[in-house]
Amino acid sequence: MRGSIHHLDLTVQDPWASRNFYASVLGFLGYRLVDDHPRGFDLDLKTPEGFCSVGIVKAHDLDRPHDRYSPGLHHVAWTAESRDDVDALHALLLEIGAEILDAPADYPRYGDPYYAVFFADPDGLKLEFVYSPRAIDGSAS
């Protein structure tokens, strides 16, 4: 689909230390591990509507921690199918010991309705799983 994300590479300090986190979270979303390489690994999501790949690759500068308010990536958000879907991922995040930044809740400042959980990967990258039916059905402006 025109405008959809084809692939996204996220740089982390140690891809192999982050592997369980990303395999769990992205596996929950339907991604499957498709490639291991010397700098990391790739997980793909294939659906009738399209394709997206997320690569987890080793960063070059290991002395500088991620700062989402510096130039670069602030956060990545994935679409949930329902509020229950958001709650199920939250339960998985708790089970794997992920850092929860903001628990599942309504966030009307981002739209109404907007129900999401915000969390961090092992390197502090901010991630989000959001249910916003207006965005799903195309009625959001």
matplotlib code that plots the C-alpha trace (Angstrom):
import matplotlib.pyplot as plt

x = [0.0, 1.4, 2.8, 3.1, 6.4, 8.5, 11.2, 12.6, 16.0, 16.6, 20.1, 20.8, 23.9, 23.7, 21.2, 21.6, 20.9, 17.8, 16.7, 14.3, 12.6, 12.1, 11.2, 8.6, 7.1, 7.2, 6.3, 3.1, 2.4, 2.8, 6.4, 8.7, 12.5, 13.7, 17.4, 20.4, 23.5, 26.7, 25.2, 21.9, 18.7, 15.5, 11.8, 9.2, 5.4, 3.6, -0.1, -2.5, -2.3, 1.4, 4.8, 7.0, 10.5, 12.1, 15.8, 17.6, 21.2, 24.3, 25.0, 28.5, 28.7, 28.2, 29.3, 26.2, 22.8, 19.7, 18.0, 14.7, 14.8, 18.0, 17.8, 16.8, 14.0, 11.6, 9.4, 7.7, 4.0, 2.2, -1.6, -3.6, -6.8, -8.6, -8.3, -7.9, -5.0, -3.2, -3.9, -2.6, 0.7, 1.0, 0.6, 3.4, 5.6, 5.2, 5.9, 9.3, 10.2, 10.0, 10.1, 6.6, 6.7, 2.9, 0.4, -2.5, -5.0, -7.0, -5.0, -7.6, -4.9, -3.8, -7.4, -10.6, -10.6, -6.9, -5.9, -2.3, 0.6, 4.1, 7.2, 11.0, 13.3, 16.5, 18.3, 15.6, 14.0, 10.4, 7.8, 4.0, 1.0, -2.2, -5.8, -7.4, -10.4, -10.6, -7.2, -8.0, -11.3, -9.9, -12.1, -9.3, -8.2]
y = [0.0, 3.4, 5.3, 2.3, 1.4, -1.1, -1.6, -0.1, -0.6, 0.1, 0.4, -1.1, -1.7, -5.4, -7.0, -10.4, -9.1, -7.5, -10.6, -12.1, -8.7, -8.1, -11.7, -11.6, -8.2, -8.4, -12.1, -11.0, -8.6, -11.4, -10.8, -13.8, -14.1, -14.3, -13.5, -13.5, -11.6, -10.4, -7.0, -8.3, -9.9, -9.2, -9.9, -9.7, -9.2, -10.4, -9.8, -9.8, -6.0, -5.7, -6.3, -4.7, -5.7, -4.6, -5.0, -4.9, -3.9, -3.2, 0.5, 1.9, 4.4, 2.3, 5.1, 7.3, 6.1, 6.7, 10.1, 10.3, 14.1, 14.4, 14.4, 10.9, 8.6, 9.6, 6.5, 3.9, 3.0, -0.1, -0.5, -2.8, -4.5, -3.7, -2.4, -6.1, -6.4, -3.5, -5.1, -8.5, -7.0, -5.1, -8.5, -9.9, -6.9, -7.4, -11.1, -10.5, -7.7, -4.8, -1.2, 0.2, 4.0, 4.5, 1.8, 1.0, 3.9, 6.3, 9.2, 11.7, 14.3, 12.1, 11.5, 10.1, 7.2, 6.5, 3.6, 2.7, 1.3, 3.0, 1.0, 0.9, -1.6, -2.7, 0.4, 2.8, 3.2, 4.3, 2.0, 2.1, -0.2, 1.8, 1.1, 4.0, 2.8, 6.2, 5.6, 2.0, 2.8, 5.8, 8.4, 10.3, 13.5]
z = [0.0, -1.0, 2.0, 4.3, 5.9, 4.0, 6.5, 9.7, 11.2, 14.9, 16.2, 19.6, 21.7, 21.6, 19.2, 20.7, 24.2, 22.8, 20.8, 23.4, 23.9, 20.1, 19.3, 22.1, 21.3, 17.5, 17.6, 19.5, 16.6, 14.0, 12.9, 12.3, 12.4, 8.8, 8.9, 11.2, 10.1, 11.7, 12.7, 14.0, 12.8, 10.8, 11.6, 8.8, 8.9, 5.8, 5.4, 2.5, 2.7, 2.6, 4.1, 6.7, 8.0, 11.2, 11.5, 14.8, 14.2, 16.2, 16.8, 16.0, 18.9, 22.1, 24.4, 23.8, 25.2, 23.2, 23.7, 22.0, 22.3, 20.3, 16.5, 15.4, 16.3, 19.1, 19.1, 17.0, 17.3, 16.1, 15.5, 17.8, 16.8, 20.1, 23.6, 24.7, 22.2, 24.0, 27.4, 26.1, 25.0, 28.3, 30.1, 27.9, 28.6, 32.3, 31.9, 30.1, 32.5, 29.9, 31.2, 31.0, 30.4, 30.5, 31.3, 29.1, 29.3, 27.3, 25.9, 24.6, 23.8, 20.9, 19.6, 20.8, 21.2, 21.7, 24.0, 24.2, 26.2, 26.0, 26.8, 26.2, 24.7, 26.5, 25.1, 26.1, 22.7, 23.2, 21.6, 21.6, 20.9, 20.2, 19.5, 17.6, 15.6, 13.8, 12.3, 11.4, 9.6, 7.9, 9.5, 11.2, 9.6]

ax = plt.figure().add_subplot(projection="3d")
ax.plot(x, y, z, "-o")
ax.set_aspect("equal")
plt.show()
